[in-house]
Amino acid sequence: MKHLTFNVCAIAGLGFSGLTVLLLLANLISGNAFVDVILPAAVVSLVVGGAFSIRARLLSAKGHGPAKGRGPAKR
């Protein structure tokens, strides 16, 4: 099984957090008509997104994050 990279974890965390916002907006637009389904789904999405964000942070702290200090090549 392939290990998750920093980029995969960061993008997944952002995606799940964005999904949480979209679900809560859908709940607002529907006037709480589907609150029994949307709210638990939003909480699960927020927890999963948080877990991916924490994993990305840990990978960054270990030195497996994005490269720092690498600008454009100088000629």
PDB file of N, CA, C, O and CB in Angstrom:
ATOM      1  N   MET A   1       0.844  -1.177   0.000  1.00  0.00           N
ATOM      2  CA  MET A   1       0.000   0.000   0.000  1.00  0.00           C
ATOM      3  C   MET A   1       0.889   1.241   0.000  1.00  0.00           C
ATOM      4  O   MET A   1       1.857   1.325   0.756  1.00  0.00           O
ATOM      5  CB  MET A   1      -0.960  -0.002   1.220  1.00  0.00           C
ATOM      6  N   LYS A   2       0.552   2.186  -0.845  1.00  0.00           N
ATOM      7  CA  LYS A   2       1.346   3.392  -0.973  1.00  0.00           C
ATOM      8  C   LYS A   2       1.041   4.349   0.178  1.00  0.00           C
ATOM      9  O   LYS A   2      -0.113   4.503   0.579  1.00  0.00           O
ATOM     10  CB  LYS A   2       1.083   4.070  -2.327  1.00  0.00           C
ATOM     11  N   HIS A   3       2.092   4.992   0.706  1.00  0.00           N
ATOM     12  CA  HIS A   3       1.905   5.957   1.784  1.00  0.00           C
ATOM     13  C   HIS A   3       1.345   7.261   1.227  1.00  0.00           C
ATOM     14  O   HIS A   3       1.617   7.635   0.086  1.00  0.00           O
ATOM     15  CB  HIS A   3       3.235   6.212   2.524  1.00  0.00           C
ATOM     16  N   LEU A   4       0.571   7.934   2.042  1.00  0.00           N
ATOM     17  CA  LEU A   4       0.009   9.205   1.630  1.00  0.00           C
ATOM     18  C   LEU A   4       1.065  10.297   1.720  1.00  0.00           C
ATOM     19  O   LEU A   4       1.778  10.392   2.719  1.00  0.00           O
ATOM     20  CB  LEU A   4      -1.211   9.560   2.486  1.00  0.00           C
ATOM     21  N   THR A   5       1.167  11.106   0.698  1.00  0.00           N
ATOM     22  CA  THR A   5       2.132  12.195   0.693  1.00  0.00           C
ATOM     23  C   THR A   5       1.530  13.435   1.330  1.00  0.00           C
ATOM     24  O   THR A   5       0.330  13.496   1.597  1.00  0.00           O
ATOM     25  CB  THR A   5       2.597  12.501  -0.734  1.00  0.00           C
ATOM     26  N   PHE A   6       2.380  14.417   1.567  1.00  0.00           N
ATOM     27  CA  PHE A   6       1.919  15.677   2.136  1.00  0.00           C
ATOM     28  C   PHE A   6       0.852  16.314   1.254  1.00  0.00           C
ATOM     29  O   PHE A   6      -0.182  16.765   1.749  1.00  0.00           O
ATOM     30  CB  PHE A   6       3.093  16.638   2.323  1.00  0.00           C
ATOM     31  N   ASN A   7       1.104  16.351  -0.053  1.00  0.00           N
ATOM     32  CA  ASN A   7       0.155  17.002  -0.971  1.00  0.00           C
ATOM     33  C   ASN A   7      -1.204  16.312  -0.961  1.00  0.00           C
ATOM     34  O   ASN A   7      -2.240  16.976  -0.959  1.00  0.00           O
ATOM     35  CB  ASN A   7       0.716  17.013  -2.394  1.00  0.00           C
ATOM     36  N   VAL A   8      -1.201  14.987  -0.956  1.00  0.00           N
ATOM     37  CA  VAL A   8      -2.462  14.241  -0.944  1.00  0.00           C
ATOM     38  C   VAL A   8      -3.237  14.545   0.340  1.00  0.00           C
ATOM     39  O   VAL A   8      -4.444  14.786   0.302  1.00  0.00           O
ATOM     40  CB  VAL A   8      -2.199  12.714  -1.071  1.00  0.00           C
ATOM     41  N   CYS A   9      -2.539  14.533   1.469  1.00  0.00           N
ATOM     42  CA  CYS A   9      -3.207  14.794   2.751  1.00  0.00           C
ATOM     43  C   CYS A   9      -3.728  16.225   2.830  1.00  0.00           C
ATOM     44  O   CYS A   9      -4.842  16.456   3.299  1.00  0.00           O
ATOM     45  CB  CYS A   9      -2.248  14.528   3.914  1.00  0.00           C
ATOM     46  N   ALA A  10      -2.928  17.184   2.373  1.00  0.00           N
ATOM     47  CA  ALA A  10      -3.343  18.584   2.441  1.00  0.00           C
ATOM     48  C   ALA A  10      -4.562  18.845   1.549  1.00  0.00           C
ATOM     49  O   ALA A  10      -5.499  19.530   1.958  1.00  0.00           O
ATOM     50  CB  ALA A  10      -2.182  19.501   2.030  1.00  0.00           C
ATOM     51  N   ILE A  11      -4.543  18.299   0.342  1.00  0.00           N
ATOM     52  CA  ILE A  11      -5.657  18.515  -0.584  1.00  0.00           C
ATOM     53  C   ILE A  11      -6.910  17.789  -0.092  1.00  0.00           C
ATOM     54  O   ILE A  11      -8.015  18.322  -0.194  1.00  0.00           O
ATOM     55  CB  ILE A  11      -5.284  18.034  -2.005  1.00  0.00           C
ATOM     56  N   ALA A  12      -6.743  16.584   0.439  1.00  0.00           N
ATOM     57  CA  ALA A  12      -7.895  15.847   0.975  1.00  0.00           C
ATOM     58  C   ALA A  12      -8.488  16.575   2.176  1.00  0.00           C
ATOM     59  O   ALA A  12      -9.709  16.659   2.306  1.00  0.00           O
ATOM     60  CB  ALA A  12      -7.486  14.415   1.373  1.00  0.00           C
ATOM     61  N   GLY A  13      -7.640  17.100   3.050  1.00  0.00           N
ATOM     62  CA  GLY A  13      -8.134  17.859   4.200  1.00  0.00           C
ATOM     63  C   GLY A  13      -8.914  19.088   3.770  1.00  0.00           C
ATOM     64  O   GLY A  13      -9.983  19.378   4.309  1.00  0.00           O
ATOM     65  N   LEU A  14      -8.378  19.803   2.805  1.00  0.00           N
ATOM     66  CA  LEU A  14      -9.072  20.975   2.284  1.00  0.00           C
ATOM     67  C   LEU A  14     -10.383  20.584   1.611  1.00  0.00           C
ATOM     68  O   LEU A  14     -11.394  21.269   1.770  1.00  0.00           O
ATOM     69  CB  LEU A  14      -8.179  21.726   1.297  1.00  0.00           C
ATOM     70  N   GLY A  15     -10.367  19.494   0.867  1.00  0.00           N
ATOM     71  CA  GLY A  15     -11.583  19.041   0.172  1.00  0.00           C
ATOM     72  C   GLY A  15     -12.694  18.646   1.136  1.00  0.00           C
ATOM     73  O   GLY A  15     -13.850  19.026   0.952  1.00  0.00           O
ATOM     74  N   PHE A  16     -12.337  17.879   2.167  1.00  0.00           N
ATOM     75  CA  PHE A  16     -13.359  17.477   3.134  1.00  0.00           C
ATOM     76  C   PHE A  16     -13.871  18.660   3.945  1.00  0.00           C
ATOM     77  O   PHE A  16     -15.054  18.712   4.282  1.00  0.00           O
ATOM     78  CB  PHE A  16     -12.805  16.415   4.070  1.00  0.00           C
ATOM     79  N   SER A  17     -12.999  19.608   4.259  1.00  0.00           N
ATOM     80  CA  SER A  17     -13.446  20.805   4.973  1.00  0.00           C
ATOM     81  C   SER A  17     -14.373  21.642   4.088  1.00  0.00           C
ATOM     82  O   SER A  17     -15.360  22.205   4.562  1.00  0.00           O
ATOM     83  CB  SER A  17     -12.231  21.649   5.429  1.00  0.00           C
ATOM     84  N   GLY A  18     -14.044  21.715   2.807  1.00  0.00           N
ATOM     85  CA  GLY A  18     -14.922  22.415   1.864  1.00  0.00           C
ATOM     86  C   GLY A  18     -16.266  21.720   1.712  1.00  0.00           C
ATOM     87  O   GLY A  18     -17.303  22.370   1.581  1.00  0.00           O
ATOM     88  N   LEU A  19     -16.238  20.389   1.731  1.00  0.00           N
ATOM     89  CA  LEU A  19     -17.486  19.629   1.668  1.00  0.00           C
ATOM     90  C   LEU A  19     -18.368  19.927   2.875  1.00  0.00           C
ATOM     91  O   LEU A  19     -19.591  20.001   2.756  1.00  0.00           O
ATOM     92  CB  LEU A  19     -17.194  18.125   1.587  1.00  0.00           C
ATOM     93  N   THR A  20     -17.738  20.100   4.043  1.00  0.00           N
ATOM     94  CA  THR A  20     -18.494  20.461   5.246  1.00  0.00           C
ATOM     95  C   THR A  20     -19.226  21.776   5.046  1.00  0.00           C
ATOM     96  O   THR A  20     -20.406  21.898   5.374  1.00  0.00           O
ATOM     97  CB  THR A  20     -17.565  20.555   6.463  1.00  0.00           C
ATOM     98  N   VAL A  21     -18.515  22.759   4.505  1.00  0.00           N
ATOM     99  CA  VAL A  21     -19.137  24.068   4.270  1.00  0.00           C
ATOM    100  C   VAL A  21     -20.282  23.939   3.276  1.00  0.00           C
ATOM    101  O   VAL A  21     -21.342  24.530   3.479  1.00  0.00           O
ATOM    102  CB  VAL A  21     -18.094  25.086   3.754  1.00  0.00           C
ATOM    103  N   LEU A  22     -20.087  23.174   2.202  1.00  0.00           N
ATOM    104  CA  LEU A  22     -21.150  22.999   1.208  1.00  0.00           C
ATOM    105  C   LEU A  22     -22.376  22.300   1.815  1.00  0.00           C
ATOM    106  O   LEU A  22     -23.513  22.663   1.515  1.00  0.00           O
ATOM    107  CB  LEU A  22     -20.624  22.191   0.008  1.00  0.00           C
ATOM    108  N   LEU A  23     -22.137  21.308   2.659  1.00  0.00           N
ATOM    109  CA  LEU A  23     -23.258  20.616   3.300  1.00  0.00           C
ATOM    110  C   LEU A  23     -24.027  21.554   4.231  1.00  0.00           C
ATOM    111  O   LEU A  23     -25.257  21.520   4.276  1.00  0.00           O
ATOM    112  CB  LEU A  23     -22.753  19.396   4.084  1.00  0.00           C
ATOM    113  N   LEU A  24     -23.303  22.381   4.965  1.00  0.00           N
ATOM    114  CA  LEU A  24     -23.986  23.325   5.854  1.00  0.00           C
ATOM    115  C   LEU A  24     -24.740  24.400   5.074  1.00  0.00           C
ATOM    116  O   LEU A  24     -25.803  24.852   5.499  1.00  0.00           O
ATOM    117  CB  LEU A  24     -22.981  23.980   6.795  1.00  0.00           C
ATOM    118  N   LEU A  25     -24.190  24.805   3.941  1.00  0.00           N
ATOM    119  CA  LEU A  25     -24.923  25.751   3.089  1.00  0.00           C
ATOM    120  C   LEU A  25     -26.179  25.104   2.498  1.00  0.00           C
ATOM    121  O   LEU A  25     -27.226  25.743   2.399  1.00  0.00           O
ATOM    122  CB  LEU A  25     -24.012  26.268   1.956  1.00  0.00           C
ATOM    123  N   ALA A  26     -26.065  23.838   2.109  1.00  0.00           N
ATOM    124  CA  ALA A  26     -27.241  23.121   1.604  1.00  0.00           C
ATOM    125  C   ALA A  26     -28.307  23.010   2.690  1.00  0.00           C
ATOM    126  O   ALA A  26     -29.502  23.108   2.410  1.00  0.00           O
ATOM    127  CB  ALA A  26     -26.846  21.718   1.099  1.00  0.00           C
ATOM    128  N   ASN A  27     -27.871  22.804   3.924  1.00  0.00           N
ATOM    129  CA  ASN A  27     -28.804  22.749   5.044  1.00  0.00           C
ATOM    130  C   ASN A  27     -29.497  24.099   5.232  1.00  0.00           C
ATOM    131  O   ASN A  27     -30.699  24.158   5.490  1.00  0.00           O
ATOM    132  CB  ASN A  27     -28.073  22.337   6.335  1.00  0.00           C
ATOM    133  N   LEU A  28     -28.734  25.170   5.103  1.00  0.00           N
ATOM    134  CA  LEU A  28     -29.306  26.509   5.236  1.00  0.00           C
ATOM    135  C   LEU A  28     -30.311  26.796   4.128  1.00  0.00           C
ATOM    136  O   LEU A  28     -31.389  27.333   4.384  1.00  0.00           O
ATOM    137  CB  LEU A  28     -28.200  27.561   5.222  1.00  0.00           C
ATOM    138  N   ILE A  29     -29.958  26.440   2.906  1.00  0.00           N
ATOM    139  CA  ILE A  29     -30.838  26.703   1.765  1.00  0.00           C
ATOM    140  C   ILE A  29     -32.120  25.880   1.851  1.00  0.00           C
ATOM    141  O   ILE A  29     -33.196  26.359   1.493  1.00  0.00           O
ATOM    142  CB  ILE A  29     -30.110  26.401   0.451  1.00  0.00           C
ATOM    143  N   SER A  30     -32.001  24.639   2.328  1.00  0.00           N
ATOM    144  CA  SER A  30     -33.180  23.781   2.396  1.00  0.00           C
ATOM    145  C   SER A  30     -34.071  24.098   3.596  1.00  0.00           C
ATOM    146  O   SER A  30     -35.132  23.497   3.760  1.00  0.00           O
ATOM    147  CB  SER A  30     -32.756  22.333   2.450  1.00  0.00           C
ATOM    148  N   GLY A  31     -33.645  25.030   4.422  1.00  0.00           N
ATOM    149  CA  GLY A  31     -34.458  25.393   5.583  1.00  0.00           C
ATOM    150  C   GLY A  31     -34.515  24.283   6.624  1.00  0.00           C
ATOM    151  O   GLY A  31     -35.562  24.053   7.228  1.00  0.00           O
ATOM    152  N   ASN A  32     -33.405  23.598   6.837  1.00  0.00           N
ATOM    153  CA  ASN A  32     -33.293  22.504   7.806  1.00  0.00           C
ATOM    154  C   ASN A  32     -34.213  21.323   7.495  1.00  0.00           C
ATOM    155  O   ASN A  32     -34.574  20.563   8.394  1.00  0.00           O
ATOM    156  CB  ASN A  32     -33.598  23.020   9.188  1.00  0.00           C
ATOM    157  N   ALA A  33     -34.587  21.169   6.244  1.00  0.00           N
ATOM    158  CA  ALA A  33     -35.478  20.069   5.874  1.00  0.00           C
ATOM    159  C   ALA A  33     -34.792  18.709   5.999  1.00  0.00           C
ATOM    160  O   ALA A  33     -35.443  17.710   6.304  1.00  0.00           O
ATOM    161  CB  ALA A  33     -35.982  20.262   4.451  1.00  0.00           C
ATOM    162  N   PHE A  34     -33.487  18.670   5.766  1.00  0.00           N
ATOM    163  CA  PHE A  34     -32.746  17.405   5.798  1.00  0.00           C
ATOM    164  C   PHE A  34     -31.694  17.411   6.904  1.00  0.00           C
ATOM    165  O   PHE A  34     -30.637  16.795   6.762  1.00  0.00           O
ATOM    166  CB  PHE A  34     -32.079  17.141   4.441  1.00  0.00           C
ATOM    167  N   VAL A  35     -31.980  18.099   7.994  1.00  0.00           N
ATOM    168  CA  VAL A  35     -30.993  18.269   9.060  1.00  0.00           C
ATOM    169  C   VAL A  35     -30.583  16.930   9.670  1.00  0.00           C
ATOM    170  O   VAL A  35     -29.451  16.794  10.134  1.00  0.00           O
ATOM    171  CB  VAL A  35     -31.546  19.185  10.146  1.00  0.00           C
ATOM    172  N   ASP A  36     -31.466  15.948   9.680  1.00  0.00           N
ATOM    173  CA  ASP A  36     -31.145  14.641  10.256  1.00  0.00           C
ATOM    174  C   ASP A  36     -30.095  13.903   9.443  1.00  0.00           C
ATOM    175  O   ASP A  36     -29.417  13.022   9.971  1.00  0.00           O
ATOM    176  CB  ASP A  36     -32.396  13.793  10.361  1.00  0.00           C
ATOM    177  N   VAL A  37     -29.949  14.243   8.177  1.00  0.00           N
ATOM    178  CA  VAL A  37     -28.967  13.585   7.313  1.00  0.00           C
ATOM    179  C   VAL A  37     -27.745  14.483   7.101  1.00  0.00           C
ATOM    180  O   VAL A  37     -26.606  14.022   7.178  1.00  0.00           O
ATOM    181  CB  VAL A  37     -29.602  13.220   5.956  1.00  0.00           C
ATOM    182  N   ILE A  38     -27.991  15.752   6.836  1.00  0.00           N
ATOM    183  CA  ILE A  38     -26.909  16.657   6.468  1.00  0.00           C
ATOM    184  C   ILE A  38     -25.982  16.953   7.644  1.00  0.00           C
ATOM    185  O   ILE A  38     -24.764  16.975   7.468  1.00  0.00           O
ATOM    186  CB  ILE A  38     -27.479  17.952   5.926  1.00  0.00           C
ATOM    187  N   LEU A  39     -26.518  17.176   8.816  1.00  0.00           N
ATOM    188  CA  LEU A  39     -25.677  17.537   9.956  1.00  0.00           C
ATOM    189  C   LEU A  39     -24.697  16.429  10.342  1.00  0.00           C
ATOM    190  O   LEU A  39     -23.516  16.719  10.531  1.00  0.00           O
ATOM    191  CB  LEU A  39     -26.547  17.880  11.144  1.00  0.00           C
ATOM    192  N   PRO A  40     -25.136  15.165  10.469  1.00  0.00           N
ATOM    193  CA  PRO A  40     -24.145  14.109  10.760  1.00  0.00           C
ATOM    194  C   PRO A  40     -23.111  13.941   9.637  1.00  0.00           C
ATOM    195  O   PRO A  40     -21.939  13.671   9.904  1.00  0.00           O
ATOM    196  CB  PRO A  40     -24.861  12.776  10.993  1.00  0.00           C
ATOM    197  N   ALA A  41     -23.544  14.099   8.397  1.00  0.00           N
ATOM    198  CA  ALA A  41     -22.598  13.997   7.281  1.00  0.00           C
ATOM    199  C   ALA A  41     -21.570  15.128   7.337  1.00  0.00           C
ATOM    200  O   ALA A  41     -20.396  14.916   7.031  1.00  0.00           O
ATOM    201  CB  ALA A  41     -23.349  14.028   5.933  1.00  0.00           C
ATOM    202  N   ALA A  42     -22.004  16.323   7.725  1.00  0.00           N
ATOM    203  CA  ALA A  42     -21.091  17.452   7.848  1.00  0.00           C
ATOM    204  C   ALA A  42     -20.093  17.233   8.985  1.00  0.00           C
ATOM    205  O   ALA A  42     -18.918  17.574   8.856  1.00  0.00           O
ATOM    206  CB  ALA A  42     -21.876  18.747   8.077  1.00  0.00           C
ATOM    207  N   VAL A  43     -20.553  16.672  10.080  1.00  0.00           N
ATOM    208  CA  VAL A  43     -19.654  16.405  11.211  1.00  0.00           C
ATOM    209  C   VAL A  43     -18.614  15.354  10.827  1.00  0.00           C
ATOM    210  O   VAL A  43     -17.433  15.505  11.138  1.00  0.00           O
ATOM    211  CB  VAL A  43     -20.458  15.934  12.450  1.00  0.00           C
ATOM    212  N   VAL A  44     -19.047  14.298  10.156  1.00  0.00           N
ATOM    213  CA  VAL A  44     -18.106  13.256   9.713  1.00  0.00           C
ATOM    214  C   VAL A  44     -17.101  13.843   8.724  1.00  0.00           C
ATOM    215  O   VAL A  44     -15.907  13.553   8.803  1.00  0.00           O
ATOM    216  CB  VAL A  44     -18.867  12.064   9.065  1.00  0.00           C
ATOM    217  N   SER A  45     -17.576  14.653   7.809  1.00  0.00           N
ATOM    218  CA  SER A  45     -16.691  15.277   6.832  1.00  0.00           C
ATOM    219  C   SER A  45     -15.681  16.196   7.517  1.00  0.00           C
ATOM    220  O   SER A  45     -14.516  16.235   7.121  1.00  0.00           O
ATOM    221  CB  SER A  45     -17.508  16.064   5.800  1.00  0.00           C
ATOM    222  N   LEU A  46     -16.106  16.920   8.521  1.00  0.00           N
ATOM    223  CA  LEU A  46     -15.201  17.803   9.255  1.00  0.00           C
ATOM    224  C   LEU A  46     -14.145  17.006  10.022  1.00  0.00           C
ATOM    225  O   LEU A  46     -12.979  17.400  10.069  1.00  0.00           O
ATOM    226  CB  LEU A  46     -15.993  18.687  10.221  1.00  0.00           C
ATOM    227  N   VAL A  47     -14.547  15.903  10.614  1.00  0.00           N
ATOM    228  CA  VAL A  47     -13.591  15.056  11.352  1.00  0.00           C
ATOM    229  C   VAL A  47     -12.571  14.439  10.397  1.00  0.00           C
ATOM    230  O   VAL A  47     -11.377  14.420  10.696  1.00  0.00           O
ATOM    231  CB  VAL A  47     -14.335  13.940  12.128  1.00  0.00           C
ATOM    232  N   VAL A  48     -13.028  13.938   9.264  1.00  0.00           N
ATOM    233  CA  VAL A  48     -12.114  13.341   8.290  1.00  0.00           C
ATOM    234  C   VAL A  48     -11.157  14.398   7.732  1.00  0.00           C
ATOM    235  O   VAL A  48      -9.960  14.151   7.589  1.00  0.00           O
ATOM    236  CB  VAL A  48     -12.905  12.675   7.142  1.00  0.00           C
ATOM    237  N   GLY A  49     -11.695  15.567   7.422  1.00  0.00           N
ATOM    238  CA  GLY A  49     -10.843  16.656   6.933  1.00  0.00           C
ATOM    239  C   GLY A  49      -9.823  17.084   7.967  1.00  0.00           C
ATOM    240  O   GLY A  49      -8.676  17.377   7.626  1.00  0.00           O
ATOM    241  N   GLY A  50     -10.225  17.124   9.221  1.00  0.00           N
ATOM    242  CA  GLY A  50      -9.290  17.463  10.288  1.00  0.00           C
ATOM    243  C   GLY A  50      -8.202  16.421  10.444  1.00  0.00           C
ATOM    244  O   GLY A  50      -7.040  16.757  10.672  1.00  0.00           O
ATOM    245  N   ALA A  51      -8.576  15.158  10.321  1.00  0.00           N
ATOM    246  CA  ALA A  51      -7.583  14.081  10.418  1.00  0.00           C
ATOM    247  C   ALA A  51      -6.557  14.178   9.285  1.00  0.00           C
ATOM    248  O   ALA A  51      -5.360  14.007   9.514  1.00  0.00           O
ATOM    249  CB  ALA A  51      -8.280  12.703  10.386  1.00  0.00           C
ATOM    250  N   PHE A  52      -7.021  14.450   8.074  1.00  0.00           N
ATOM    251  CA  PHE A  52      -6.086  14.606   6.958  1.00  0.00           C
ATOM    252  C   PHE A  52      -5.191  15.830   7.160  1.00  0.00           C
ATOM    253  O   PHE A  52      -4.006  15.791   6.830  1.00  0.00           O
ATOM    254  CB  PHE A  52      -6.852  14.725   5.630  1.00  0.00           C
ATOM    255  N   SER A  53      -5.748  16.908   7.697  1.00  0.00           N
ATOM    256  CA  SER A  53      -4.956  18.111   7.943  1.00  0.00           C
ATOM    257  C   SER A  53      -3.893  17.862   9.003  1.00  0.00           C
ATOM    258  O   SER A  53      -2.761  18.327   8.873  1.00  0.00           O
ATOM    259  CB  SER A  53      -5.860  19.266   8.369  1.00  0.00           C
ATOM    260  N   ILE A  54      -4.251  17.134  10.045  1.00  0.00           N
ATOM    261  CA  ILE A  54      -3.275  16.798  11.089  1.00  0.00           C
ATOM    262  C   ILE A  54      -2.176  15.914  10.507  1.00  0.00           C
ATOM    263  O   ILE A  54      -0.998  16.106  10.808  1.00  0.00           O
ATOM    264  CB  ILE A  54      -3.966  16.086  12.285  1.00  0.00           C
ATOM    265  N   ARG A  55      -2.554  14.955   9.682  1.00  0.00           N
ATOM    266  CA  ARG A  55      -1.562  14.078   9.050  1.00  0.00           C
ATOM    267  C   ARG A  55      -0.618  14.888   8.158  1.00  0.00           C
ATOM    268  O   ARG A  55       0.587  14.638   8.147  1.00  0.00           O
ATOM    269  CB  ARG A  55      -2.263  12.974   8.222  1.00  0.00           C
ATOM    270  N   ALA A  56      -1.151  15.848   7.417  1.00  0.00           N
ATOM    271  CA  ALA A  56      -0.310  16.698   6.574  1.00  0.00           C
ATOM    272  C   ALA A  56       0.643  17.519   7.434  1.00  0.00           C
ATOM    273  O   ALA A  56       1.809  17.697   7.080  1.00  0.00           O
ATOM    274  CB  ALA A  56      -1.177  17.625   5.699  1.00  0.00           C
ATOM    275  N   ARG A  57       0.152  18.014   8.553  1.00  0.00           N
ATOM    276  CA  ARG A  57       0.996  18.798   9.459  1.00  0.00           C
ATOM    277  C   ARG A  57       2.120  17.936  10.038  1.00  0.00           C
ATOM    278  O   ARG A  57       3.261  18.387  10.140  1.00  0.00           O
ATOM    279  CB  ARG A  57       0.148  19.402  10.600  1.00  0.00           C
ATOM    280  N   LEU A  58       1.800  16.704  10.413  1.00  0.00           N
ATOM    281  CA  LEU A  58       2.826  15.802  10.945  1.00  0.00           C
ATOM    282  C   LEU A  58       3.864  15.460   9.882  1.00  0.00           C
ATOM    283  O   LEU A  58       5.058  15.394  10.177  1.00  0.00           O
ATOM    284  CB  LEU A  58       2.182  14.518  11.480  1.00  0.00           C
ATOM    285  N   LEU A  59       3.416  15.242   8.650  1.00  0.00           N
ATOM    286  CA  LEU A  59       4.358  14.976   7.568  1.00  0.00           C
ATOM    287  C   LEU A  59       5.259  16.177   7.314  1.00  0.00           C
ATOM    288  O   LEU A  59       6.447  16.019   7.031  1.00  0.00           O
ATOM    289  CB  LEU A  59       3.608  14.604   6.290  1.00  0.00           C
ATOM    290  N   SER A  60       4.701  17.366   7.415  1.00  0.00           N
ATOM    291  CA  SER A  60       5.485  18.578   7.224  1.00  0.00           C
ATOM    292  C   SER A  60       6.514  18.734   8.342  1.00  0.00           C
ATOM    293  O   SER A  60       7.649  19.140   8.092  1.00  0.00           O
ATOM    294  CB  SER A  60       4.567  19.808   7.165  1.00  0.00           C
ATOM    295  N   ALA A  61       6.121  18.413   9.571  1.00  0.00           N
ATOM    296  CA  ALA A  61       7.042  18.525  10.702  1.00  0.00           C
ATOM    297  C   ALA A  61       8.178  17.512  10.604  1.00  0.00           C
ATOM    298  O   ALA A  61       9.278  17.777  11.088  1.00  0.00           O
ATOM    299  CB  ALA A  61       6.289  18.334  12.015  1.00  0.00           C
ATOM    300  N   LYS A  62       7.934  16.365   9.991  1.00  0.00           N
ATOM    301  CA  LYS A  62       8.968  15.343   9.815  1.00  0.00           C
ATOM    302  C   LYS A  62       9.920  15.677   8.677  1.00  0.00           C
ATOM    303  O   LYS A  62      10.943  15.015   8.504  1.00  0.00           O
ATOM    304  CB  LYS A  62       8.329  13.994   9.562  1.00  0.00           C
ATOM    305  N   GLY A  63       9.589  16.688   7.914  1.00  0.00           N
ATOM    306  CA  GLY A  63      10.449  17.051   6.786  1.00  0.00           C
ATOM    307  C   GLY A  63       9.985  16.489   5.469  1.00  0.00           C
ATOM    308  O   GLY A  63      10.713  16.556   4.479  1.00  0.00           O
ATOM    309  N   HIS A  64       8.792  15.936   5.432  1.00  0.00           N
ATOM    310  CA  HIS A  64       8.250  15.381   4.180  1.00  0.00           C
ATOM    311  C   HIS A  64       7.246  16.330   3.535  1.00  0.00           C
ATOM    312  O   HIS A  64       6.479  15.928   2.660  1.00  0.00           O
ATOM    313  CB  HIS A  64       7.583  14.024   4.443  1.00  0.00           C
ATOM    314  N   GLY A  65       7.252  17.572   3.960  1.00  0.00           N
ATOM    315  CA  GLY A  65       6.317  18.558   3.430  1.00  0.00           C
ATOM    316  C   GLY A  65       6.836  19.171   2.144  1.00  0.00           C
ATOM    317  O   GLY A  65       7.747  18.633   1.515  1.00  0.00           O
ATOM    318  N   PRO A  66       6.258  20.290   1.756  1.00  0.00           N
ATOM    319  CA  PRO A  66       6.706  20.951   0.527  1.00  0.00           C
ATOM    320  C   PRO A  66       8.122  21.496   0.707  1.00  0.00           C
ATOM    321  O   PRO A  66       8.520  21.857   1.814  1.00  0.00           O
ATOM    322  CB  PRO A  66       5.735  22.093   0.133  1.00  0.00           C
ATOM    323  N   ALA A  67       8.865  21.550  -0.372  1.00  0.00           N
ATOM    324  CA  ALA A  67      10.241  22.043  -0.319  1.00  0.00           C
ATOM    325  C   ALA A  67      10.243  23.531  -0.005  1.00  0.00           C
ATOM    326  O   ALA A  67       9.447  24.295  -0.551  1.00  0.00           O
ATOM    327  CB  ALA A  67      10.978  21.770  -1.653  1.00  0.00           C
ATOM    328  N   LYS A  68      11.144  23.932   0.880  1.00  0.00           N
ATOM    329  CA  LYS A  68      11.241  25.341   1.261  1.00  0.00           C
ATOM    330  C   LYS A  68      12.518  25.936   0.679  1.00  0.00           C
ATOM    331  O   LYS A  68      13.555  25.278   0.605  1.00  0.00           O
ATOM    332  CB  LYS A  68      11.216  25.504   2.808  1.00  0.00           C
ATOM    333  N   GLY A  69      12.416  27.174   0.277  1.00  0.00           N
ATOM    334  CA  GLY A  69      13.591  27.889  -0.186  1.00  0.00           C
ATOM    335  C   GLY A  69      14.014  27.571  -1.605  1.00  0.00           C
ATOM    336  O   GLY A  69      15.084  27.997  -2.040  1.00  0.00           O
ATOM    337  N   ARG A  70      13.216  26.849  -2.314  1.00  0.00           N
ATOM    338  CA  ARG A  70      13.566  26.540  -3.697  1.00  0.00           C
ATOM    339  C   ARG A  70      12.807  27.466  -4.628  1.00  0.00           C
ATOM    340  O   ARG A  70      11.659  27.211  -4.991  1.00  0.00           O
ATOM    341  CB  ARG A  70      13.261  25.061  -4.031  1.00  0.00           C
ATOM    342  N   GLY A  71      13.454  28.513  -4.993  1.00  0.00           N
ATOM    343  CA  GLY A  71      12.840  29.448  -5.924  1.00  0.00           C
ATOM    344  C   GLY A  71      13.201  29.075  -7.345  1.00  0.00           C
ATOM    345  O   GLY A  71      13.706  27.982  -7.601  1.00  0.00           O
ATOM    346  N   PRO A  72      12.947  29.971  -8.252  1.00  0.00           N
ATOM    347  CA  PRO A  72      13.320  29.713  -9.640  1.00  0.00           C
ATOM    348  C   PRO A  72      14.844  29.591  -9.759  1.00  0.00           C
ATOM    349  O   PRO A  72      15.588  30.238  -9.022  1.00  0.00           O
ATOM    350  CB  PRO A  72      12.788  30.839 -10.568  1.00  0.00           C
ATOM    351  N   ALA A  73      15.280  28.776 -10.673  1.00  0.00           N
ATOM    352  CA  ALA A  73      16.719  28.585 -10.878  1.00  0.00           C
ATOM    353  C   ALA A  73      17.350  29.873 -11.395  1.00  0.00           C
ATOM    354  O   ALA A  73      16.818  30.541 -12.281  1.00  0.00           O
ATOM    355  CB  ALA A  73      16.983  27.423 -11.865  1.00  0.00           C
ATOM    356  N   LYS A  74      18.512  30.202 -10.808  1.00  0.00           N
ATOM    357  CA  LYS A  74      19.215  31.426 -11.244  1.00  0.00           C
ATOM    358  C   LYS A  74      20.224  31.060 -12.305  1.00  0.00           C
ATOM    359  O   LYS A  74      20.871  30.014 -12.245  1.00  0.00           O
ATOM    360  CB  LYS A  74      19.918  32.141 -10.048  1.00  0.00           C
ATOM    361  N   ARG A  75      20.345  31.931 -13.266  1.00  0.00           N
ATOM    362  CA  ARG A  75      21.284  31.687 -14.367  1.00  0.00           C
ATOM    363  C   ARG A  75      22.509  32.529 -14.219  1.00  0.00           C
ATOM    364  O   ARG A  75      23.412  32.458 -15.053  1.00  0.00           O
ATOM    365  CB  ARG A  75      20.637  31.960 -15.708  1.00  0.00           C
TER     366      ARG A  75
END
